[in-house]
């Protein structure tokens, strides 16, 4: 680090922090495999299965809670009915937009041929199956197209870049996931302004023309735990997914402040959010067609998760980062995602500092407070885990007014190692 930069930042005081805990509604499923089996045994779902069918099971790139248990239970149930299931990676351009890269993403989520007991057929080859009413071509994975049936699995939640009746869920998995890189690119080409129309329109073409048997949708609580699992027939998916989306919106994690000067995010990654860090939590969106969340002056990202395989999508939404995170930022794994989504700002490089300490000090110094001791600072692990966080003293009084937030410990100083990185 240049001596000039060190001199500018080294004397910026980092405030002590107080640990707080938020209490969210805690409805959750205690036995996930049993919940999945109960849904699959619904007569409407069970009647779609016939012995001998070759069934493609879609699995995406998100860090969905209990994903190996959910997928493993689905494929075992399919085998028990005399069918021959196989898994296909369904994640648009993730994994560097390569078949091997997408296999590796699944492996990082605990989905392998050994753990699931079924083949994984990974390819980026697609087949055009029709067009929407607006003339947009619709593509699906070739292996899925050639199967006797398709089962779609995904979490339902608010999207990070647009608002609509359908956002992230089964309809998106049909369009963006099954479409692989090429289908995702076509659907994104008109931009997120029209995604609320184009994505479900393509999904309806797929539901009409492809052998979709049913979908398995999960909704998670604010603790990143499954709170609801539903198996929906192809006819039920368009009708029931909007209600699941509203349930997910009501139960998503939130930060308890409307304004923060500095937000420190320990880690981002594709296993956490499609945008690395969920803008529904941070309030920092890459697209003007989604909104909500707090106002944050400066965001610091300290690291990229190993499970993200170098995909640093979302780092561009930060103001400051570290050399550690930058060294993990793999352009070849990240850029296909931004090119496909058309959101280039998500992969810009923020200011890179040598250490956690200097990155935090740079954020404090630039947050436009004359008295740095009054900085409103929050530190979280990631945007999936916000039940506990560290806050600076000026935020303590607002916390005391909130009924579902408690002060756990502190104040205490942040501890750094010899390299000035947080312990």
C-alpha positions as CSV (number, residue, x, y, z in Angstrom):
1,X,0.0,0.0,0.0
2,X,1.3,3.4,-0.9
3,X,2.6,5.4,2.0
4,X,0.3,8.2,0.9
5,X,-2.8,6.1,1.2
6,X,-1.7,4.7,4.5
7,X,-1.1,8.2,5.8
8,X,-4.6,9.2,4.7
9,X,-6.4,6.3,6.3
10,X,-4.4,4.8,9.2
11,X,-5.5,7.4,11.7
12,X,-9.2,7.1,10.9
13,X,-10.8,5.7,14.1
14,X,-12.8,2.5,13.8
15,X,-15.6,2.7,16.4
16,X,-16.3,0.0,19.0
17,X,-19.1,-2.4,18.2
18,X,-22.1,-3.9,20.0
19,X,-23.5,-7.3,19.1
20,X,-27.2,-7.3,18.5
21,X,-29.7,-10.1,17.7
22,X,-32.9,-9.8,15.6
23,X,-35.8,-12.2,16.3
24,X,-37.7,-13.1,13.1
25,X,-40.7,-15.4,12.8
26,X,-39.2,-18.9,13.1
27,X,-41.6,-21.2,11.3
28,X,-39.5,-24.0,9.8
29,X,-39.7,-27.5,8.6
30,X,-37.9,-29.9,11.0
31,X,-37.9,-33.0,8.7
32,X,-37.2,-31.8,5.2
33,X,-37.2,-35.3,3.5
34,X,-40.5,-36.2,5.1
35,X,-42.0,-32.8,4.0
36,X,-40.8,-33.5,0.4
37,X,-42.2,-37.0,0.4
38,X,-45.6,-35.9,1.6
39,X,-45.9,-33.4,-1.2
40,X,-44.7,-35.9,-3.8
41,X,-47.4,-38.3,-2.7
42,X,-50.2,-35.9,-3.6
43,X,-52.4,-37.8,-6.1
44,X,-52.1,-35.0,-8.6
45,X,-48.3,-35.2,-8.5
46,X,-48.0,-39.0,-8.2
47,X,-50.2,-39.5,-11.2
48,X,-47.7,-37.8,-13.5
49,X,-45.2,-40.6,-13.0
50,X,-45.0,-43.8,-15.0
51,X,-42.5,-46.7,-14.7
52,X,-39.7,-46.5,-17.3
53,X,-39.8,-42.7,-17.7
54,X,-36.5,-40.9,-18.2
55,X,-36.9,-37.8,-16.0
56,X,-34.6,-34.7,-16.0
57,X,-34.4,-33.1,-12.5
58,X,-33.3,-29.4,-12.6
59,X,-30.8,-28.1,-10.0
60,X,-29.6,-24.5,-9.9
61,X,-26.6,-22.7,-8.5
62,X,-28.1,-21.0,-5.5
63,X,-27.3,-22.0,-1.9
64,X,-30.8,-23.2,-1.2
65,X,-31.2,-24.4,2.3
66,X,-31.1,-28.2,2.6
67,X,-30.7,-28.5,-1.2
68,X,-28.9,-31.9,-1.1
69,X,-31.7,-33.3,1.1
70,X,-34.4,-31.9,-1.2
71,X,-32.8,-33.1,-4.4
72,X,-31.8,-36.5,-2.9
73,X,-35.4,-37.1,-1.7
74,X,-36.9,-36.2,-5.1
75,X,-34.6,-38.5,-7.1
76,X,-35.0,-41.4,-4.7
77,X,-38.8,-41.0,-4.8
78,X,-38.6,-41.0,-8.6
79,X,-36.6,-44.2,-8.6
80,X,-39.0,-45.7,-6.1
81,X,-41.8,-45.2,-8.7
82,X,-39.8,-47.1,-11.3
83,X,-38.5,-44.1,-13.3
84,X,-34.9,-43.3,-14.3
85,X,-34.1,-39.8,-13.1
86,X,-31.0,-37.8,-13.9
87,X,-29.9,-34.3,-12.9
88,X,-29.2,-31.4,-15.2
89,X,-27.5,-28.2,-14.1
90,X,-29.9,-25.4,-14.7
91,X,-28.2,-22.1,-14.0
92,X,-28.1,-20.0,-17.1
93,X,-24.6,-18.6,-17.5
94,X,-23.2,-19.5,-14.1
95,X,-20.2,-21.7,-13.8
96,X,-18.4,-19.7,-16.4
97,X,-21.1,-20.7,-18.9
98,X,-19.5,-24.1,-19.4
99,X,-20.8,-27.6,-18.7
100,X,-17.8,-28.5,-16.6
101,X,-18.1,-25.2,-14.7
102,X,-21.7,-26.0,-13.9
103,X,-20.9,-29.5,-12.7
104,X,-18.3,-27.9,-10.4
105,X,-20.9,-25.5,-9.0
106,X,-23.3,-28.4,-8.3
107,X,-20.4,-30.2,-6.5
108,X,-19.8,-27.2,-4.4
109,X,-23.4,-27.4,-3.3
110,X,-23.2,-31.1,-2.4
111,X,-24.8,-32.3,-5.6
112,X,-22.7,-35.0,-7.3
113,X,-23.4,-38.4,-8.9
114,X,-22.0,-40.1,-5.8
115,X,-24.1,-38.2,-3.3
116,X,-27.3,-38.3,-5.4
117,X,-27.0,-41.8,-6.8
118,X,-28.0,-40.7,-10.3
119,X,-26.2,-39.4,-13.4
120,X,-25.5,-35.7,-13.9
121,X,-25.8,-34.7,-17.6
122,X,-24.3,-31.3,-18.2
123,X,-24.3,-29.6,-21.5
124,X,-24.7,-26.1,-22.8
125,X,-26.6,-27.3,-25.9
126,X,-30.2,-26.1,-26.2
127,X,-33.1,-26.6,-28.5
128,X,-35.5,-23.9,-29.7
129,X,-39.0,-25.0,-29.0
130,X,-41.1,-22.0,-29.9
131,X,-41.6,-18.3,-29.5
132,X,-43.6,-16.1,-27.1
133,X,-46.5,-13.9,-28.3
134,X,-43.9,-11.1,-28.7
135,X,-41.8,-13.2,-31.0
136,X,-39.0,-14.0,-28.5
137,X,-37.5,-17.4,-29.2
138,X,-37.6,-19.9,-26.3
139,X,-34.9,-22.5,-25.6
140,X,-34.5,-25.4,-23.3
141,X,-31.6,-27.8,-22.4
142,X,-31.2,-30.5,-25.0
143,X,-31.1,-33.3,-22.4
144,X,-34.3,-32.1,-20.8
145,X,-36.0,-31.7,-24.1
146,X,-35.2,-35.3,-25.0
147,X,-36.4,-36.7,-21.6
148,X,-39.8,-38.2,-21.0
149,X,-40.4,-35.8,-18.1
150,X,-39.0,-32.8,-16.4
151,X,-39.1,-32.0,-12.7
152,X,-38.2,-28.4,-11.7
153,X,-36.8,-27.5,-8.3
154,X,-36.2,-24.0,-7.0
155,X,-36.6,-21.6,-4.1
156,X,-39.2,-18.9,-4.5
157,X,-38.0,-15.4,-3.4
158,X,-38.0,-11.8,-4.5
159,X,-35.7,-11.1,-7.4
160,X,-32.8,-8.7,-7.1
161,X,-33.4,-6.7,-10.3
162,X,-37.1,-6.5,-11.1
163,X,-40.6,-6.7,-9.7
164,X,-43.5,-8.7,-11.0
165,X,-46.1,-11.4,-10.4
166,X,-43.3,-14.0,-10.8
167,X,-39.7,-13.2,-9.8
168,X,-37.3,-15.9,-8.6
169,X,-38.9,-19.4,-8.5
170,X,-40.1,-22.2,-10.7
171,X,-41.1,-20.0,-13.6
172,X,-37.7,-18.4,-13.6
173,X,-36.0,-21.9,-13.4
174,X,-38.1,-23.0,-16.5
175,X,-36.9,-20.0,-18.5
176,X,-33.5,-18.9,-17.3
177,X,-32.3,-22.2,-15.8
178,X,-33.5,-24.7,-18.5
179,X,-32.6,-22.1,-21.2
180,X,-28.9,-22.4,-20.2
181,X,-26.7,-19.5,-21.3
182,X,-28.3,-19.0,-24.7
183,X,-31.9,-19.0,-23.4
184,X,-31.0,-16.8,-20.5
185,X,-29.3,-14.3,-22.8
186,X,-32.3,-14.1,-25.1
187,X,-34.7,-13.6,-22.2
188,X,-32.4,-10.8,-20.7
189,X,-31.8,-9.1,-24.1
190,X,-34.7,-6.7,-23.7
191,X,-33.5,-5.7,-20.2
192,X,-35.0,-6.0,-16.8
193,X,-37.6,-3.3,-17.6
194,X,-39.6,-6.0,-19.4
195,X,-38.4,-9.1,-17.5
196,X,-41.7,-9.3,-15.6
197,X,-43.4,-9.9,-18.9
198,X,-40.9,-11.8,-20.9
199,X,-39.8,-14.3,-18.3
200,X,-43.2,-15.7,-17.5
201,X,-44.2,-15.6,-21.2
202,X,-41.3,-17.9,-22.1
203,X,-42.1,-20.1,-19.1
204,X,-45.7,-20.5,-20.4
205,X,-44.4,-21.7,-23.7
206,X,-42.2,-24.3,-22.0
207,X,-45.1,-25.5,-19.8
208,X,-47.2,-25.9,-22.9
209,X,-44.6,-27.6,-25.1
210,X,-42.2,-29.5,-22.9
211,X,-43.0,-32.6,-20.7
212,X,-43.0,-30.7,-17.4
213,X,-44.3,-33.1,-14.8
214,X,-44.3,-31.0,-11.7
215,X,-42.2,-28.5,-9.7
216,X,-40.9,-28.5,-6.1
217,X,-40.9,-25.0,-4.6
218,X,-39.3,-24.0,-1.3
219,X,-39.9,-20.9,0.7
220,X,-37.3,-20.0,3.3
221,X,-37.6,-18.0,6.6
222,X,-35.3,-15.2,7.6
223,X,-32.9,-17.7,9.2
224,X,-32.2,-19.3,5.8
225,X,-34.2,-22.4,6.7
226,X,-37.0,-24.1,4.7
227,X,-40.4,-23.0,6.1
228,X,-42.6,-24.3,3.3
229,X,-42.2,-26.9,0.6
230,X,-44.8,-27.4,-2.2
231,X,-45.0,-29.9,-5.1
232,X,-47.0,-28.2,-7.8
233,X,-48.3,-29.8,-11.1
234,X,-47.5,-27.9,-14.3
235,X,-51.1,-26.5,-14.2
236,X,-50.6,-25.3,-10.5
237,X,-47.3,-23.6,-11.0
238,X,-48.5,-20.4,-12.7
239,X,-51.5,-20.1,-10.3
240,X,-49.8,-20.8,-7.0
241,X,-46.3,-19.4,-7.4
242,X,-47.4,-15.7,-6.9
243,X,-48.7,-16.6,-3.4
244,X,-45.5,-18.3,-2.5
245,X,-43.6,-15.2,-3.6
246,X,-45.6,-13.0,-1.3
247,X,-45.0,-15.4,1.6
248,X,-41.3,-15.3,0.8
249,X,-41.3,-11.5,0.7
250,X,-43.0,-11.3,4.1
251,X,-40.4,-13.6,5.7
252,X,-37.2,-12.5,4.0
253,X,-34.3,-11.2,6.3
254,X,-33.9,-7.5,6.8
255,X,-31.6,-5.1,8.4
256,X,-33.3,-3.1,11.3
257,X,-32.1,0.3,10.1
258,X,-33.4,2.7,7.5
259,X,-30.0,4.4,7.1
260,X,-26.4,3.4,7.6
261,X,-23.2,5.2,6.9
262,X,-21.1,2.1,6.5
263,X,-22.2,-1.5,5.9
264,X,-19.4,-4.1,6.2
265,X,-20.2,-7.4,4.4
266,X,-17.8,-10.2,5.4
267,X,-18.5,-12.3,2.3
268,X,-20.4,-12.3,-1.0
269,X,-21.0,-15.2,-3.4
270,X,-23.3,-16.9,-5.9
271,X,-24.2,-19.4,-3.2
272,X,-25.6,-16.5,-1.2
273,X,-27.4,-14.5,-3.8
274,X,-27.6,-14.1,-7.6
275,X,-26.1,-10.7,-7.0
276,X,-23.5,-11.9,-4.6
277,X,-25.1,-9.9,-1.8
278,X,-28.9,-9.6,-1.9
279,X,-29.9,-6.0,-2.7
280,X,-33.2,-6.6,-1.0
281,X,-31.2,-6.6,2.1
282,X,-28.5,-4.0,1.3
283,X,-30.8,-1.6,-0.6
284,X,-28.1,-1.3,-3.3
285,X,-29.6,-2.4,-6.6
286,X,-27.9,-2.9,-10.0
287,X,-31.2,-2.3,-11.9
288,X,-33.6,0.6,-11.6
289,X,-36.5,-1.8,-11.8
290,X,-36.3,-3.1,-8.3
291,X,-36.2,-1.2,-5.0
292,X,-36.6,-1.5,-1.3
293,X,-34.4,-1.8,1.7
294,X,-32.2,0.6,3.6
295,X,-30.2,3.6,2.4
296,X,-26.5,2.8,2.8
297,X,-23.8,5.4,2.1
298,X,-20.8,3.1,1.7
299,X,-20.5,-0.7,1.4
300,X,-17.4,-2.7,2.1
301,X,-17.0,-6.3,0.9
302,X,-14.2,-8.2,2.5
303,X,-14.2,-11.6,0.8
304,X,-15.8,-13.9,-1.9
305,X,-16.9,-17.3,-0.7
306,X,-15.0,-20.4,-1.9
307,X,-18.4,-21.9,-3.0
308,X,-18.7,-19.1,-5.5
309,X,-15.8,-20.5,-7.5
310,X,-14.4,-17.1,-8.3
311,X,-17.7,-15.6,-9.4
312,X,-17.5,-12.1,-8.0
313,X,-20.8,-10.9,-9.4
314,X,-22.0,-8.2,-7.1
315,X,-18.6,-6.9,-6.2
316,X,-19.4,-3.9,-8.4
317,X,-22.2,-2.9,-5.9
318,X,-19.5,-2.3,-3.2
319,X,-17.5,0.9,-2.8
320,X,-14.5,-0.7,-1.2
321,X,-13.0,-4.2,-1.1
322,X,-9.8,-6.0,-0.2
323,X,-6.9,-7.5,-2.0
324,X,-8.0,-10.9,-0.7
325,X,-11.4,-10.6,-2.4
326,X,-9.9,-9.1,-5.6
327,X,-7.5,-12.0,-5.9
328,X,-10.5,-14.4,-5.9
329,X,-12.3,-12.4,-8.5
330,X,-12.1,-14.7,-11.6
331,X,-13.0,-12.7,-14.7
332,X,-13.8,-15.8,-16.8
333,X,-16.2,-17.1,-14.1
334,X,-17.8,-13.7,-13.5
335,X,-18.1,-11.9,-16.8
336,X,-20.4,-14.4,-18.7
337,X,-22.9,-13.8,-15.9
338,X,-22.9,-10.0,-16.4
339,X,-22.9,-10.2,-20.2
340,X,-25.8,-12.6,-20.2
341,X,-27.8,-10.5,-17.7
342,X,-26.8,-7.2,-19.4
343,X,-25.9,-5.7,-16.0
344,X,-22.3,-4.8,-16.4
345,X,-22.2,-2.6,-13.2
346,X,-22.4,-5.7,-11.0
347,X,-18.8,-6.7,-12.0
348,X,-17.1,-3.4,-11.8
349,X,-14.1,-3.3,-9.5
350,X,-14.5,-1.1,-6.4
351,X,-11.6,0.6,-4.6
352,X,-9.2,-2.2,-3.6
353,X,-7.3,-1.8,-0.3
354,X,-4.6,-4.0,1.2
355,X,-6.4,-5.1,4.3
356,X,-9.8,-5.3,6.1
357,X,-8.7,-2.5,8.4
358,X,-7.8,-0.1,5.5
359,X,-11.0,-0.9,3.6
360,X,-13.2,-0.1,6.6
361,X,-11.2,3.0,7.4
362,X,-11.6,4.2,3.7
363,X,-15.4,3.7,4.0
364,X,-15.6,5.6,7.3
365,X,-13.4,8.5,6.0
366,X,-15.6,8.9,2.9
367,X,-19.0,8.7,4.5
368,X,-19.2,12.5,4.9
369,X,-19.3,12.7,8.6
370,X,-17.2,15.4,10.2
371,X,-17.0,13.5,13.4
372,X,-16.0,9.9,12.5
373,X,-16.7,8.7,16.1
374,X,-20.4,9.2,15.2
375,X,-20.4,6.9,12.2
376,X,-23.4,4.6,11.9
377,X,-21.7,1.3,11.0
378,X,-23.0,-2.2,10.7
379,X,-21.2,-5.5,10.1
380,X,-22.9,-8.6,8.8
381,X,-21.5,-12.0,7.8
382,X,-23.5,-12.1,4.5
383,X,-27.0,-11.2,3.4
384,X,-28.4,-14.6,4.2
385,X,-27.3,-14.3,7.8
386,X,-28.6,-11.1,9.4
387,X,-30.1,-12.4,12.6
388,X,-26.9,-11.3,14.4
389,X,-24.7,-8.3,13.6
390,X,-22.3,-5.8,15.0
391,X,-23.3,-2.1,15.2
392,X,-21.5,1.1,16.2
393,X,-22.7,3.1,19.3
394,X,-24.8,5.7,17.5
395,X,-27.2,2.9,16.4
396,X,-27.8,1.6,20.0
397,X,-30.6,4.0,20.8
398,X,-32.6,3.2,17.7
399,X,-32.2,-0.5,18.5
400,X,-33.7,0.0,22.0
401,X,-36.9,1.2,20.4
402,X,-37.3,-2.0,18.3
403,X,-39.4,-4.8,19.9
404,X,-37.7,-7.7,18.1
405,X,-34.1,-6.7,18.5
406,X,-31.9,-7.3,21.6
407,X,-28.4,-6.2,22.6
408,X,-26.3,-9.2,23.2
409,X,-22.8,-7.9,24.2
410,X,-20.3,-5.1,23.9
411,X,-19.1,-2.6,23.3
412,X,-15.8,-4.0,22.2
413,X,-13.2,-3.1,19.6
414,X,-12.9,-5.1,16.4
415,X,-9.8,-7.4,16.5
416,X,-7.3,-7.6,13.7
417,X,-4.4,-9.9,13.0
418,X,-0.8,-8.9,12.2
419,X,-1.9,-8.3,8.5
420,X,-4.7,-5.9,9.7
421,X,-7.4,-8.4,8.7
422,X,-10.3,-9.1,11.0
423,X,-10.0,-12.1,13.2
